[in-house]
Amino acid sequence: MARVRYIHEGDLTILIVSGRMGRIVVPEMQTLRQVSSIYVYCYDKAANEKWSRSFSK
């Protein structure tokens, strides 16, 4: 599994994750200033909308 190891302070990053991976990484990554947006790509839209509403990115 590939993971983000380092994001340079001056870089802006858009993160695209699966629904399953999103539940794991979004809580940690959404607080980083370098991450401008997080997109969850999954066929089960309804299941992911519920948990993702509590995050601003």
Secondary structure, DSSP 8 states (H G I E B T S, - for coil): --------TT--EEEEEEHHHHHHHHHHHTT-TTEEEEEEE-S-HHHHHHHHTT---
